[in-house]
Amino acid sequence: MIHTPVSIMGQANGVTRPVHEYYRMPKIYDYDDYDRCVAQASPGGPAEDPVYCAARTIIKPDQASSLWRTIESFTNDTKRHFRHDHLDRGFCIETCRQLVQSLDAQTAEELFVPKFDVAFPYIINADAFNNVSDDRARYGRLINICQNYALRQRYNLTGYTEIEYCTGPQRAAPIDALDISFLVLTALIALLVIGSTWYDYYTSKQIGNEHYKKDLPCRRTMVLTSFSLVRNWYRLVSRSKDQLNEDLKFFQAIRFFTFCLVVVGHCGDLFTATAFANTQDREAEYYSPLGHMLINGSLIVQSFFEMSGFLLSIHFLTTQAKLKRISWSAILVTVAYRYIRLTPPYAFILMLHATWLPKLQDGPLWPRGAEVERNFCRRNWWTNLLYVNNYVNADEPCLQQAWYLACDYQLFTVGLIILVAVTKYKKYVVHIFSMSGLAAILIPALVVYFNHFDGVFVVTLQAERFIYWFDEMYHKIYIPFHTNIGCYIGGVVYGYLYYRIRTSDNKGNRSGFLKFLWYMTVPCGMLTLMISMIFYTNNFEKPSIWISIFFPLHKNAWALFGAIVLYGIIYNYNRFIKSVVNFPLFVPLGRLTYCAYISHVFFLKNFFYGTRGIPYFSNVSMYTKVISVIVASYILGVIVALTLEFPISALQKHLLSKQLEKVSKPDPPPANNNVSPPSA
């Protein structure tokens, strides 16, 4: 939601100020025209290629300046405002050179400000880009003088300016062996799909498409047709004949809608991480209770964790009932099986980011989105493929959204351990679940207490400018699995209880009180998001026991809300809602969510970092981007799913099922149901 600055942005640190004071401050984002800069390179122009540099400016404190005191006042409200002493700038080097050459030597010397102590992270590390050291040596002083000339002329202020990176049309990275390898790999996958599809058609002995909808009696033929495009399409759109999966079909709709909400949140982050004109409207959101529903929407990820734990519990117990025993070795085999199924499409998208993403566009912001991604992916790919990227080198992320994949993978392992334990030691079920729940409360509470954190994950605009790379709370409380275990354990317990109710033919409780609770979960969820506002408007003394306890209780309230919502849908509290979430279209959309999720940042980077000008943040611009990202992500997602995810899952089914049965492990969900948790 967008609010006008008149009634809200006139405040800073509780002091009412005229709105015009906000507009006296320097713009946070201001960039020279990139295309005009590039066009200056002509046959008769400068000998060197056109260069465009992005830089960060820190305004030098000057207590004698009333404008500086205004900047300082707004900046000190770090939870609700941008740092108005920290500016993003883009410079055309040729324009800057001409300006500096027009100045006399003494004026230029006076305008140069050397680096001074800066008490906060203000720039992306140089090793994330290419050739930054040379560019800083060549153009650093020039840009410093150029920026201070503008600051002095317009605001009577000065600052230290440091180059973050330089770019230009002649600076594209050359094609290397890894780039060629990606093309070769893509061609091999395409040939495999074409060959498998042809073989599947060649072996068809049934009229129509029934041949593709059923497994063939020959195991060898099924292996050879695993990559068949037509067969995998029917796996995508087919309906399960299993009654349990049919009853839980609505999960696919929840996955789809939650993925859409995730994209909304990520688009909001990317507006701030790139550039936009009306910064005052984003700051105004922090003064609105309704605005905090979006600001604190990161809690939605807890719904994913709960669904993941619920489905794991259901399928584990369903399969365990068919087996004579469950051994501890089943955990290792199941985890390995999951790794093989999820990793190939993930690795393919990772390789795309590490190779051809930077070559797709150019522009003033493109290196910040694509060149950094390429270098981080080439440096830290192994942390992603080992699913430890939420702990190792998390401040240099490749596919940053993949922190969830790592966290979910780790929680999946913990959930399996708990389920095997309650299966083998049935008389200690209550004790095992109780101890798990206690740990889920105690661990994040201790992290919050000893790190002096607030009672919620505080989403600051300054942290968003670097997509949380430098945010301590993000690294210590948001992405680790040990601080996200609560809702996952809640899902495991709820799945366990649901299975027991289901096997006892219980028709469910439809009492008026439970229906009332069910209808109240949405407003209660909204209030839960809005109550986070108290930690933005107050600086409570820390460490605090009550804040430490509030954090896990507030976060894990989503497990309770989620359990009530799922219970009401399962037992048909509202026929209209049940019919909506069971609409057939959501089945393939839900199954594609995993591949759409790992693909969506590719399009976020293209749509946001590929921009030339500075856009205006509004509901229309925001949701236009959201819809574009969702549609594009599903287009790429369906390609990746049909050529990698579904074929790999089919190969596992045909090649490894007997080996898995030998260790009496719970059989993973069928490929066509794709009930692996959605990502966020």
C-alpha positions in Angstrom: 0.0 0.0 0.0 1.2 3.5 -0.8 0.5 6.5 1.6 1.0 10.1 0.9 3.9 11.7 2.7 1.9 14.7 4.0 0.5 13.1 7.1 3.2 10.7 7.9 6.6 11.7 6.6 6.4 15.0 8.5 7.7 13.1 11.5 11.2 12.0 12.5 12.1 10.6 15.9 8.7 11.6 17.2 9.2 15.3 16.2 6.7 16.7 13.8 8.5 18.4 10.8 7.2 20.2 7.7 7.0 17.9 4.7 9.2 20.3 2.7 12.2 19.4 4.9 12.1 15.9 3.5 12.5 17.2 0.0 15.4 19.4 1.0 17.5 16.3 1.6 19.6 14.8 -1.3 17.9 12.1 -3.3 19.0 8.6 -2.2 19.1 7.3 -5.8 20.3 9.5 -8.6 21.9 8.2 -11.8 23.3 9.9 -14.9 21.7 8.8 -18.2 23.5 5.6 -19.2 22.5 5.5 -22.8 23.5 9.2 -23.4 26.8 8.4 -21.7 27.4 5.5 -24.0 26.4 7.5 -27.0 29.2 10.0 -26.3 31.6 7.4 -27.6 32.0 8.3 -31.3 34.8 7.9 -33.8 36.0 11.4 -33.0 35.5 11.1 -29.3 37.8 10.0 -26.5 40.3 7.2 -27.3 39.1 5.0 -24.5 35.8 3.1 -24.3 32.8 4.9 -22.6 32.8 4.1 -18.9 29.9 4.4 -16.5 30.5 4.0 -12.7 28.1 3.3 -9.9 29.2 4.6 -6.5 28.1 5.1 -2.9 28.4 8.4 -1.2 28.6 9.0 2.6 27.8 12.6 3.5 30.3 14.1 5.8 28.8 15.3 9.2 28.5 19.0 9.5 26.7 20.2 12.7 26.8 23.8 11.5 24.5 22.9 8.6 20.7 22.8 9.4 20.2 20.5 6.5 22.7 18.0 7.9 20.9 18.1 11.2 17.7 17.2 9.4 19.4 14.4 7.6 20.8 13.1 10.9 17.4 13.3 12.5 15.7 11.2 9.8 18.6 8.8 9.6 18.7 8.1 13.3 15.3 6.4 13.0 17.1 3.3 11.5 14.1 1.0 11.7 11.7 3.1 9.7 13.8 5.4 7.5 16.5 5.1 4.9 20.0 6.3 5.8 19.7 9.7 4.2 23.5 10.2 4.6 24.1 7.2 2.4 23.5 7.9 -1.3 23.5 5.7 -4.5 25.0 7.5 -7.5 25.7 6.7 -11.1 28.3 8.7 -13.0 29.2 9.1 -16.7 33.0 9.3 -16.5 33.3 11.5 -19.6 30.8 14.0 -18.3 32.5 14.0 -14.9 35.9 14.5 -16.5 34.7 17.5 -18.5 33.3 19.1 -15.3 36.4 18.6 -13.3 38.6 19.9 -16.1 36.6 23.1 -16.0 37.5 23.7 -12.4 40.7 25.3 -11.3 43.2 23.2 -9.4 42.5 24.8 -6.0 38.8 24.3 -6.2 39.2 20.7 -7.3 41.5 20.0 -4.3 39.0 21.6 -1.9 36.2 19.4 -3.2 38.1 16.2 -2.7 37.2 14.5 0.5 39.3 11.5 1.7 37.8 8.5 3.3 36.7 8.9 6.9 35.4 6.4 9.5 32.0 4.9 8.5 30.3 3.0 11.2 28.0 0.9 8.9 28.4 -1.3 5.8 28.0 1.0 2.9 29.3 -0.8 -0.2 29.5 -4.2 -1.8 33.0 -5.7 -1.5 35.2 -5.1 -4.5 35.9 -8.8 -5.1 32.3 -9.3 -6.0 32.9 -7.4 -9.3 35.5 -7.4 -12.0 38.5 -5.0 -12.1 37.2 -2.6 -9.4 40.7 -1.9 -8.0 41.9 -0.5 -11.4 38.7 1.5 -11.8 39.0 3.0 -8.3 42.6 4.0 -9.0 41.8 5.5 -12.3 38.4 7.2 -11.6 38.1 7.3 -7.8 39.4 10.9 -7.3 37.5 12.2 -10.3 34.2 10.9 -9.1 34.8 12.1 -5.6 35.3 15.7 -6.8 32.4 15.5 -9.3 30.0 14.3 -6.6 31.1 16.9 -4.1 30.7 19.7 -6.7 27.0 18.6 -7.0 26.6 18.3 -3.2 28.2 21.7 -2.6 26.2 23.5 -5.3 22.8 22.1 -4.3 23.1 21.4 -0.6 26.2 23.1 0.7 27.4 19.6 1.9 30.3 17.3 1.0 30.9 13.6 1.3 33.2 10.7 0.6 32.3 8.8 -2.6 33.6 5.3 -3.4 33.2 3.4 -6.7 31.3 0.2 -6.3 31.8 -0.9 -10.0 32.2 0.5 -13.5 30.5 -0.8 -16.6 30.2 0.0 -20.3 29.2 -1.7 -23.6 32.8 -2.9 -24.1 33.1 -4.5 -20.7 31.1 -7.7 -21.1 32.9 -10.8 -19.7 34.3 -13.0 -22.5 32.8 -16.4 -23.2 34.7 -19.1 -21.3 34.8 -22.8 -20.9 32.0 -22.9 -18.3 29.7 -20.8 -20.6 30.3 -23.3 -23.4 29.7 -26.2 -21.0 26.3 -24.9 -20.1 25.3 -24.8 -23.8 26.6 -28.3 -24.3 24.7 -29.5 -21.3 21.5 -27.8 -22.5 22.0 -29.4 -25.9 22.5 -32.8 -24.4 19.3 -32.5 -22.3 17.4 -31.4 -25.4 18.7 -34.4 -27.4 17.8 -36.7 -24.5 14.3 -35.3 -24.3 13.8 -35.6 -28.1 15.2 -39.1 -28.2 13.1 -40.3 -25.3 10.0 -38.7 -26.7 10.5 -40.4 -30.1 11.2 -43.8 -28.5 8.1 -43.4 -26.4 6.0 -42.7 -29.5 7.7 -45.5 -31.4 6.8 -48.1 -28.7 3.2 -46.9 -28.5 0.7 -49.7 -29.1 -2.4 -48.1 -27.8 -4.7 -45.7 -29.6 -4.7 -42.2 -28.4 -2.8 -40.9 -25.4 -3.5 -43.7 -23.0 0.0 -45.1 -23.7 1.5 -42.0 -22.1 -0.7 -42.0 -19.0 0.3 -45.4 -17.7 3.5 -47.2 -16.7 4.7 -49.7 -19.2 5.2 -53.4 -18.0 8.9 -53.3 -19.2 11.2 -51.7 -16.8 13.8 -51.0 -19.4 11.3 -49.2 -21.6 10.1 -47.1 -18.7 13.7 -46.0 -18.0 14.2 -45.1 -21.7 11.0 -43.1 -21.7 11.7 -41.2 -18.5 12.6 -38.1 -20.4 9.6 -38.3 -22.8 8.1 -34.8 -23.0 4.6 -36.1 -23.6 4.7 -38.6 -20.8 6.0 -36.0 -18.4 3.3 -33.6 -19.5 0.7 -36.2 -18.4 2.5 -36.7 -15.1 2.1 -32.9 -14.6 -1.6 -32.7 -15.4 -2.7 -36.1 -14.1 -4.9 -36.6 -11.1 -3.8 -39.0 -8.4 -5.9 -42.1 -7.8 -4.6 -42.3 -4.2 -7.4 -41.2 -1.8 -5.0 -39.5 0.6 -3.4 -37.4 -2.1 -6.8 -36.6 -3.4 -8.0 -35.4 0.0 -4.9 -33.2 0.3 -5.1 -31.9 -3.2 -5.8 -28.4 -1.9 -2.2 -28.1 -0.8 -1.3 -27.4 -4.4 -3.5 -24.2 -4.3 -1.9 -23.1 -1.1 1.5 -23.6 -2.6 0.7 -21.5 -5.6 -0.8 -18.6 -3.7 2.0 -18.6 -1.2 4.5 -18.6 -4.0 2.7 -15.5 -5.4 3.0 -13.8 -2.0 6.7 -14.6 -1.9 7.2 -12.9 -5.2 5.4 -9.9 -3.9 7.8 -9.7 -1.0 10.9 -10.2 -3.2 9.7 -7.5 -5.7 9.4 -5.1 -2.7 13.0 -5.9 -1.7 14.3 -5.4 -5.3 12.7 -2.0 -5.6 14.9 -0.9 -2.7 18.0 -2.8 -3.7 18.0 -1.2 -7.2 16.5 2.3 -7.3 13.2 4.1 -7.2 12.2 7.8 -7.0 9.6 8.2 -4.3 11.5 6.9 -1.2 9.2 8.9 1.1 6.3 6.6 0.2 8.3 3.5 1.2 9.2 5.1 4.5 5.5 6.0 5.0 4.6 2.3 5.0 6.5 1.9 8.3 4.0 4.3 10.0 0.9 2.3 8.9 -0.4 -0.8 10.6 -1.6 -2.1 7.3 1.8 -1.4 5.8 3.3 -3.8 8.3 1.3 -6.6 6.8 3.6 -6.4 3.8 6.8 -5.4 5.7 6.5 -8.3 8.0 5.2 -10.7 5.4 8.3 -12.8 5.7 6.5 -14.8 8.3 4.7 -16.5 5.4 7.7 -18.8 5.0 6.6 -20.5 8.3 3.5 -21.7 6.5 5.8 -23.5 4.0 7.7 -25.1 6.8 4.5 -26.3 8.5 3.2 -27.8 5.2 6.5 -29.5 4.6 6.5 -31.1 8.0 2.8 -32.1 7.7 3.3 -33.8 4.4 6.5 -35.5 5.5 4.7 -36.9 8.6 1.7 -38.1 6.5 3.7 -39.9 3.9 6.1 -41.4 6.4 3.3 -42.9 8.5 1.4 -44.0 5.5 4.3 -46.0 4.2 5.5 -47.1 7.6 2.2 -48.9 8.1 3.0 -51.1 5.0 6.5 -52.0 6.3 7.5 -54.5 9.0 10.2 -52.3 10.4 11.9 -48.9 10.1 15.7 -48.7 10.6 17.8 -45.7 11.4 19.6 -46.3 8.1 16.4 -45.3 6.4 17.1 -41.7 7.2 20.3 -41.6 5.2 18.7 -43.4 2.2 15.7 -41.1 2.3 17.8 -37.9 2.5 20.0 -39.2 -0.4 16.9 -40.0 -2.4 15.5 -36.5 -1.9 18.9 -35.0 -2.8 19.0 -36.8 -6.1 15.4 -35.7 -7.0 15.7 -32.0 -6.1 19.3 -31.2 -7.1 19.5 -31.5 -10.9 17.0 -28.7 -11.8 18.5 -26.6 -9.0 22.0 -27.1 -10.3 20.9 -26.3 -13.9 19.4 -22.9 -12.8 22.5 -22.3 -10.7 24.7 -22.9 -13.7 22.6 -20.5 -15.8 23.2 -17.8 -13.2 26.9 -18.5 -13.2 27.3 -18.4 -17.0 24.8 -16.6 -19.3 22.8 -14.3 -17.0 25.4 -11.4 -17.1 25.4 -11.6 -20.9 21.7 -11.0 -21.4 21.6 -7.2 -20.7 23.6 -4.2 -19.8 22.9 -0.9 -18.0 23.8 1.1 -15.0 22.6 -1.4 -12.4 23.1 -4.7 -14.3 26.6 -5.5 -12.8 25.1 -5.2 -9.3 22.5 -7.9 -10.1 24.2 -10.1 -12.7 27.9 -9.8 -12.4 27.8 -10.2 -8.6 25.5 -13.3 -9.1 27.9 -14.8 -11.6 31.0 -14.4 -9.4 29.3 -15.5 -6.2 27.8 -18.6 -8.0 31.2 -19.5 -9.4 32.8 -19.1 -6.0 30.1 -20.6 -3.7 28.2 -23.1 -5.9 29.3 -26.0 -3.6 27.5 -24.5 -0.6 24.3 -24.6 -2.6 24.7 -28.1 -3.8 25.6 -29.3 -0.3 22.5 -27.4 1.1 24.6 -25.5 3.6 24.3 -22.0 2.0 22.2 -20.7 4.8 25.3 -21.1 7.1 28.4 -21.0 4.9 29.2 -17.8 2.9 25.6 -16.6 3.4 26.8 -13.0 2.9 28.0 -13.9 -0.6 24.8 -15.8 -1.8 24.3 -17.5 -5.1 20.5 -17.8 -5.8 19.8 -16.1 -2.5 16.3 -17.5 -2.3 17.9 -20.9 -2.0 18.5 -20.3 1.7 15.0 -21.9 2.0 16.0 -25.0 0.1 18.9 -25.5 2.5 16.9 -24.8 5.5 14.1 -27.1 4.4 16.5 -29.9 3.6 18.0 -29.7 7.0 14.6 -29.6 8.7 13.5 -32.5 6.5 16.4 -34.5 8.0 15.5 -33.5 11.6 11.8 -34.3 10.9 12.8 -37.8 9.7 14.9 -38.4 12.8 11.9 -37.4 15.0 9.5 -39.6 13.1 11.8 -42.7 13.2 12.2 -42.1 16.9 8.4 -42.0 17.6 7.9 -45.0 15.4 10.6 -47.1 17.2 9.8 -45.9 20.7 6.0 -45.5 20.6 5.5 -45.2 24.4 7.7 -42.1 24.4 5.8 -40.3 21.6 4.6 -37.5 23.9 8.0 -37.1 25.5 9.8 -36.9 22.1 7.3 -34.3 20.7 7.4 -32.3 23.9 11.2 -32.1 24.0 11.2 -31.1 20.3 8.7 -28.4 20.9 10.6 -27.1 23.9 13.8 -26.9 21.8 11.9 -25.1 19.1 11.0 -22.4 21.7 14.2 -22.3 23.6 16.8 -22.2 20.8 15.6 -19.0 19.0 14.8 -17.4 22.4 18.5 -17.8 23.5 19.7 -16.5 20.1 17.5 -13.4 20.5 18.5 -12.9 24.1 22.3 -13.1 23.7 22.4 -11.1 20.5 20.2 -8.3 21.9 17.7 -8.7 19.0 14.2 -7.4 18.8 11.1 -9.6 19.3 10.5 -9.9 15.5 12.7 -10.0 12.4 13.1 -6.3 11.8 13.0 -5.5 8.0 14.9 -2.2 7.6 15.2 -0.2 4.4 18.9 0.0 4.8 19.2 -3.8 5.0 17.0 -4.1 1.9 19.4 -1.9 0.0 21.9 -4.8 0.2 19.2 -7.5 0.2 20.2 -8.3 3.8 23.7 -9.4 3.0 25.1 -7.3 5.9 22.1 -7.7 8.3 23.1 -9.6 11.5 19.5 -10.6 12.3 19.0 -12.1 8.9 22.1 -14.3 9.2 21.5 -15.3 12.8 17.8 -15.6 13.2 16.1 -15.6 9.8 17.9 -18.2 7.6 19.4 -20.8 10.0 17.4 -24.0 10.4 17.7 -24.1 14.2 15.7 -20.9 14.5 13.0 -22.1 12.0 12.4 -25.5 13.6 9.2 -24.5 15.4 6.6 -24.5 12.6 8.2 -27.5 11.0 7.9 -29.5 14.2 4.4 -28.2 14.5 3.6 -29.6 11.0 5.1 -33.0 11.9 3.0 -33.2 15.0 -0.1 -32.1 13.2 0.5 -34.6 10.4 0.9 -37.3 13.1 -2.3 -36.4 14.7 -4.2 -36.1 11.4 -3.0 -39.6 10.4 -4.2 -41.0 13.7 -7.6 -39.3 13.3 -7.9 -40.5 9.7 -7.1 -44.1 10.4 -9.7 -44.1 13.2 -12.4 -43.0 10.7 -13.0 -39.9 12.7 -15.3 -37.5 10.8 -13.8 -34.4 12.4 -15.1 -31.9 14.9 -17.5 -29.4 13.3 -18.4 -27.6 16.5 -19.5 -23.9 16.3 -16.5 -22.9 18.4 -14.0 -24.5 16.1 -15.7 -23.0 13.1 -15.5 -19.6 14.8 -11.7 -20.1 15.4 -11.3 -21.1 11.7 -12.9 -18.0 10.5 -10.9 -15.9 12.9 -7.5 -17.2 11.7 -7.2 -14.7 8.9 -7.9 -11.6 11.0 -5.7 -13.0 13.7 -2.9 -13.6 11.2 -3.2 -10.0 10.1 -3.1 -8.8 13.6 0.0 -10.9 14.2 1.7 -9.1 11.3 0.6 -5.7 12.5 1.6 -6.2 16.1 5.2 -6.3 14.9 4.9 -2.6 14.5 5.6 -2.1 18.2 9.3 -3.1 17.7 9.6 -0.5 14.9 8.2 2.4 16.9 10.0 1.5 20.2 13.5 0.7 21.2 13.0 -1.6 24.1 15.9 -2.3 26.5 17.7 -5.5 25.6 18.6 -8.2 26.4 15.1 -8.9 27.7 13.6 -12.1 28.7 10.1 -11.1 27.6 11.3 -10.1 24.1 13.3 -13.4 23.9 10.2 -15.4 24.7 7.9 -13.2 22.5 10.0 -14.0 19.4 9.5 -17.8 19.1 5.9 -17.5 20.4 5.0 -14.9 17.8 6.8 -16.8 15.0 5.3 -20.1 15.9 1.8 -18.8 16.2 1.7 -19.4 12.5 1.9 -23.2 13.2 -1.3 -22.9 15.3 -3.1 -20.7 12.7 -2.0 -23.1 9.9 -3.2 -26.1 11.8 -6.6 -24.5 12.3 -6.8 -23.5 8.6 -5.8 -26.9 7.3 -8.3 -28.6 9.7 -11.1 -26.5 8.5 -10.4 -27.1 4.8 -9.9 -30.9 5.3 -13.2 -31.2 7.1 -15.0 -28.8 4.7 -15.9 -26.0 7.0 -16.7 -23.8 4.0 -17.8 -25.5 0.8 -17.0 -22.5 -1.4 -13.5 -22.2 -0.2 -13.0 -25.9 -0.5 -14.2 -25.8 -4.1 -11.9 -22.9 -4.9 -8.7 -24.5 -3.5 -9.6 -27.8 -5.2 -10.0 -26.2 -8.6 -8.2 -28.5 -11.1 -5.9 -25.8 -12.5 -4.1 -25.5 -9.2 -2.9 -29.1 -9.4 -0.3 -28.5 -12.2 0.5 -25.0 -10.8 1.2 -26.4 -7.4 3.4 -29.2 -8.9 5.4 -26.6 -10.8 6.0 -24.4 -7.8 9.4 -25.8 -7.0 10.8 -25.2 -10.4 9.1 -21.8 -10.7 10.6 -20.9 -7.3 14.2 -21.7 -8.2 13.6 -19.8 -11.5 12.0 -16.6 -10.3 15.1 -14.7 -9.2 16.5 -15.1 -12.7 13.6 -12.9 -13.8 13.7 -10.6 -10.8 17.2 -9.7 -11.8 16.3 -9.1 -15.4 13.2 -7.0 -14.7 14.8 -4.9 -11.9 18.5 -4.6 -12.5 18.0 -4.3 -16.3 16.2 -1.0 -15.9 17.7 2.2 -17.4 15.8 4.9 -15.5 14.7 5.3 -11.9 11.1 4.0 -11.6 8.3 5.3 -9.4 7.2 2.9 -6.7 3.4 2.4 -6.8 0.8 -0.3 -6.6 0.6 -0.5 -10.3 4.3 -0.7 -10.9 4.7 -3.2 -8.1 2.1 -5.6 -9.2 2.9 -5.3 -12.8 6.4 -6.6 -11.9 4.9 -9.3 -9.7 2.6 -10.7 -12.4 5.5 -10.5 -15.0 7.8 -12.4 -12.7 5.2 -15.1 -11.8 4.3 -15.7 -15.5 7.9 -15.8 -16.6 8.9 -18.1 -13.7 6.2 -20.6 -14.6 7.2 -20.6 -18.2 10.8 -21.4 -17.4 9.6 -23.6 -14.5 7.5 -25.9 -16.8 10.5 -26.3 -19.1 12.8 -27.3 -16.3 10.2 -29.6 -14.6 9.4 -31.5 -17.8 13.0 -31.9 -18.9 14.7 -32.5 -15.5 12.6 -32.7 -12.3 10.0 -35.2 -13.5 12.4 -37.3 -15.6 14.9 -37.6 -12.6 12.0 -38.5 -10.3 10.8 -41.1 -12.8 14.3 -42.6 -13.1 14.5 -42.9 -9.3 11.2 -44.7 -9.2 12.2 -47.2 -11.8 15.8 -47.8 -10.8 15.9 -47.4 -7.0 12.5 -48.4 -5.7 13.6 -52.0 -5.0 16.8 -51.0 -3.4 14.9 -48.6 -1.1 12.5 -51.3 -0.1 15.4 -53.5 1.1 16.3 -51.0 3.8 12.6 -50.6 4.7 12.5 -46.9 4.2 9.4 -44.9 3.8 8.7 -44.6 0.1 8.9 -41.0 -1.1 5.9 -39.3 -2.6 5.1 -40.3 -6.2 6.6 -38.0 -8.8 3.3 -37.0 -10.3 2.1 -35.6 -6.9 5.2 -33.5 -6.4 4.4 -32.9 -2.7 7.9 -31.6 -1.9 7.5 -28.4 0.1 7.2 -25.2 -1.9 10.0 -22.8 -1.4 10.1 -19.3 -0.1 
